[in-house]
Amino acid sequence: MGFNCGIVGLPNVGKSTLFNALTSTVAAQAANYPFCTIEPNIGRIAVPDERLDVLQKIDNAVKIIPTQLEFVDIAGLVRGASKGEGLGNQFLANIREVDAIIHVLRCFEDSNITHVESSIDPVRDAEIIETELMLADMESLEKRLVGVQKKAQAGDKESKALLPVMQTALKALQDGKLARTAQPDDPEQEKLFKSLCLLTAKPIVYVCNVDEASAATGNAYSEKVMERARKENLTAVVISAEIEAEISQLSDEKEKQDFLSALGLKETGLNQVIKAGYKLLDLITYFTSGPKESHAWTIKRGTLAPAAAGVIHTDFEKGFIRAEVVSYNDYVAAGGEAGAREQGKLRTEGKSYLMQDGDIVHFLFNL
C-alpha cells in the first residue's frame, strides 16, 4: 500500500531543493530557470518515529525498518497551466495521480533567483496555483457531465447517483470555491466524489520556504501564509530548503543536532513536512517487532485487522484467523511481548478489530 505527496508550486520557489533534501540526493536538478524539472522525480522517504528505536532496544532487534512516504517532485506551474501554458497539461496530470499536495511557497527575498511574477507574494502565488487547479477541475467536470447526464436520463443507476455529486462539485467551483468544500457526508456519495479525482479535492499542506535567518521564527511572508492556512483550516509549516539541503549532507546524527541547535531549531523542517504529509493522508502506524527486526507499517485510519495484515502480505489477509495485539505503551511498560502476556495486556482480536496507532501485532493466518 503506497501513499504519495506531490510537491507543487510556481517555478523557482524551492521545490526541487526541498525534494533533494527530502531524499538526500541530487536526483532532482535544482536550477535558476523555469521548468528545469521535466519529468516528475520520485523518492521514498522514511517517516521518523522514535517508537521504533524503543522497540529495537526492548526486543534486541537486529534492525529497524521504518514506514515510508513517497514524494513526487512536480515541475513548476504557471498562470494558464490549465490551458496548456508552460508544461501545464502534463503536470496537471502528474498532480492528479498523487494522494496529497505539498504546496511550496516562496517566502524569501533573493535578487539572484528570478520569480515568474517579478515580486514576492506567497498568498498571491497560492491563489495562482489554486486558480489553475480549479479551472482544470471545472473543465474536467464539464466534459464528463454531458455523458453522465445522457446515461442518467437513459436510466443508468450509477450515472443517476453520480450526477448530483458532479453538479454540486461543479457549482462550488463556479462559485470560486475548492472542490473539497463540496465533499458529501454520505459514505456512498463520498466514494463517488473521490472517483472524480478532482485536483482541488486533494488534501494540502503549505510549506513556507524562508531564508536561513527566518528558519526558527518565520517572517512576514510566512505569517501571511499561516493566516491563510488558519482561515482555510489547513496545515502550514515553515522551513528553509537551503538549510535542509545542508543538513541532509551531514551523516553524523550529533553533528546534525549541533547544527540545528546553533540555528535555534529543535528538529529538521523535513521531519515537519514528512509528519505533516503523514497526518494529511490520515495515516497511522502499527508495528511488528522481534529479534530479527522492528518494523513499522502504514495504514489508513479506520483499517480493520485483516486489511492491515494484508499490507504485510496478501496471504495474511486471505487466511486471517486472528491478531494478538498489545498497545505500544503497555508493550514498553511490560518490557516486551512476554511481560505483556504475563500481565494480561496482550489481547486477541478478530476480523472486526479496528487498528489503532501504535498497536504491536502478531497476525495468525491459515491458507
N, C-alpha and C positions, 0 to 999 in steps of 0.2 A: 504494500500500500504506500504510494508515494504522494507527497504533498509538496507543492512548489509555490514560490512567490516570485512574481515578475518585478524587476527593478525598472521603473519608468521615470520619465521626466524630460524636460527640454534638453537640447544638446548643451554640453559643457557645464553641467550642474554638479558633476562628480559621480555619476552613476558607475562608470567603469572603474574609477578609482576605488569606490566602495566595494564593487564586486571583486576586484583584485585583492583587496584586504580581506574580504569575507573568505575567499578561497585560498588566501596566502600564496597566490600565484600571480603571474602577469599574463594570464590567459586572455583577458580582455584588454585590447590596446586602448590606453588612455592617452588621448592626444587633443591638442587645442584646435580642433576644427569639427564642424558638424558631421555626423554620420560616419565617424571612424569605426563604429561598431556596425558591421554589415550583416552579420548573422548573429542571432541570439547566442550568447555564451551561457553554458550551464555548469553549475558547480554544486556539489553536495557538501553541506557543512554540518559538523557535529553540533548538537544542541547542548550547551553547558548545563550540567546537572550534578551538583555536589553530592547528591544521594548515592550516585554510582561509586564514588570514592569510598564512602562509608560502607557500602555493601561489599566492596572488594576486600576491605580490611577485615570485616566480620567473617567472610567466607574464605579468606586467603585465596581469592580467585587469581588465576594466572594472568588474566587480562580483563579489561573492561571494554565494552562495545556500546558507545553512546547511540542514541537515536539521532536521526539526521533530517534536515530540511534541504530542499533543492531550491537554489536561487537561479533565476534566469535574467541575464543582463540584456535588456531590450534597447535597441538603438533609439536615439532621441526623437521625440515627436515635435512637430512644429505646427503653427497655425495652418489650417487647411489640410491636415493629415487625413481627415475623414473624406476629403475629396481627392486624395492621392498626392497631395503636396509632399515634398521631400521623399521619403520612402514609406509614406503613411499606410497604404493598404497592407503591405507586407507586415508592418509592425503591429497594426491593429489586430491582425490575425494571430500574431505571437501572443499578444496580451489576452486574447480570447481563450487561449489554451491553459493559462495559469489559474491557480486556485485563489490567489490573493495578490494585491498590488502593494509594493513598497514604492511610494512616490517621493523621489528625492527632489528637494527644493534648494536652490542656491541661496544661502543666507550669508554671503561674504562678498567683500569688495576685492577686486584684483584687476588692475588695468592690463595685466599681461594675458588675461583669459577673457576672450570675447564672449558677449552674451547676445543671443539671436534677437533679443528685444531691445538691445542697446542700453538697458538700465537694470538695476537690481530691484526686484519687487516679487518676492516669493508668493504672495497671495494672488497677484495677477497671473503668475506662472501656473499656479494650481488651477486657476479658473480657465486658462487656455487649454490645459490638458483635459480637464473635466468637460469643457465645451466640445472638444473634438470627440471624446468618448460618447457623449450624449448624442451628438449628431450621427455618429456611426450606429448607435443603438436605434435611433429613430429610423434611419434608412433600412436597417435590418428588419425591423418590425413591419414597416410599411410594405416592404417587398413580400414578406411572408403572409401578411394579413389577408390579401386578396384571395390567395389559395385556400387559406383556412376558412374564410367566410363561405366560399363556394362549397367546400366539403361539409361545413356545418349545415348549410341550407339543404344539402342532399341527404342529411340525416346521420352523418358520421359522428358517433358518440365522442370519440377522442377530440375531434375538432370543436364540437359543441362545448366541451369542458375547457378547452384551451382558449377559445375565442375571447371570453370576458377577461381572462388573465392578461392576454395580449393587449386588449383595448385599454385596460386600466393602466398598464405599464406605459403604453404609448401616450395616453393622456397626461401622465405625470411628466414625461419627457417634454411634451409640447408645452407644458406649463413651466418649464425651466427647472424641473426637479430631477434628481438622480433616480434611476430605476429602482434602487433599493428602498426608496420611500413607498413603493407600491407593492412590496413583497406581502403576499397574503398570509393570514394567520392559520388558515385551514391547512392541515398537513398535505392533503391531496392536491390542493391548488398550489401549495408551496413547491411540490415536486414538479408541477407543470411550469411554474415560474422559473425554476432553476434550469429546466430543459431548454429555456430560451437562450441561455449562455450570454446574457447581457453584460457588457463591459462595466457599466455603472452600477451593477448589482453586486459586484465583487467586493469583498471586504478590503479596506485600505488603511494603511498607516503612513503618516507623513514623516519623512526623515529630513530634519533641518541640517544641512551641511554648512557648518560655520568655520571661521578661521580658528587657528590654534589658540589664540588668546581668549576666545569665547567658548572653548570646549566644555569648561566646567560650569559656566553660568548662563550661556546663551547670550543673545544680543537683541537689539531692537527688531531686527528682521525675524529672528526665530520666535520672538514673543508674539508677533502678529500671526504667525502660523499657529502657535499654541492657542491663541484666542479663537482662531477659525476652527481648530480641531475641537475645542470645548463646545462651541456652538453647534457643531455637527455631530457631537458625541463620538468623535474619532480619537485614535491614539496618535501622539506625535512624540518623537524622540529627537534629541539634539546630539549630533556627533560632529567630529572633524574628520572627514575622509582621509585627509593627508596624514593626520596623527595616526589613524587606524592603519594606514599603509605602512608607516614606520614601525608600529608595534608588531604588525604581522611578520616582519622580518626578523624579530627577536625570538630566538629559540629557547632561551633560559627563562623560566617562569618568574624567578625572583627579579631578574632584570626587567621583565615586563611590569611587575608590580612597582618596582622602584621608579620606573619611567612614568607610570600612571600617577603615583603619589606626588612626584615632582610637579605634575600638571594640575594637581588638586582633584584627580579623578579616582573613584572607588572601583570602577570596572570599565572595561572597554565599551565603546559605543556599539561595537559589533555585537557584543553579548546582548545589549539592549535591543538591537534590531532583530536578532535571532529570536529572543524571547517574545518580542512584540509580534513577530510573524507567527510563532507557535500559538500564542494566545489568540491572534487574529483568526486563525483557522479553527479555533475552538478544539484544540488537541489536548490530550492528556497522555501521560506516560505510565506504563506498568513495567515491572521488572521480572526477569528470571535470574536467579543467582545460585552459584555453587562453586566448587573448587576449580572448575575449568574456566568459567567466565561469569562476570556480572554484566547482564545485557539489558539495555533499555529498549522498549518497543513503543511505537507511536500508534495511537488510535484516536478516532473522533470521540468526543464526549458523548455518552449515550450508547456506546457499543456494548452489546451483550457478550457474555463469556465465549460462546462458540466462535463468533466472528473475530474476537480478539485472538483466540487460538489460531485462527486461520491466517493471521498476519505472520506467524512463525512458519507455518506450513499448511497448505490447503488440506492435507490429510488430517491435521489436528481438528479442523472444523468439521469435516465429513464424519469422522469417527468419534466426535466429542462424547465423553461419558460424564465427567465432572471436573471441577477445578478445586485445588487446595489453595486457599487464599489467606495471606496474612497482610495486614496493613503495614506500611513502612515503619511507622512509629512503634508498633508492637514488635516488629521484627528486630529493630535496633535495641529496644528496651530488653528483649529476651535474649539478645546475643546471638540470634540466628534462628534457623528453622527448628532445630532440636529443642531449644528453650521455649520457642513459641508453641510448639506442640505440647510440651510438658505443662505449660501454663494455660493451656486451653484457648490460646489465641488463634490457632490455625483452624479455619472454617472450611467446610465442604460446601461448595456452591454448584448449582445445576445450570441448565441451559438458559434460565430466565434471569441469571445474575447480571446486574448492570455494573460494569467495571468502573473502578474508582481510581483517581490519580494516586500513584504511589503503591498500588497493590503489588505484592510479590507473589507470584503464581507458579504452581506446578500443575500442568494440564495432564489429565489422564484420558487416553483415547484408545479406540479399537477399530481396526479396519476389517 
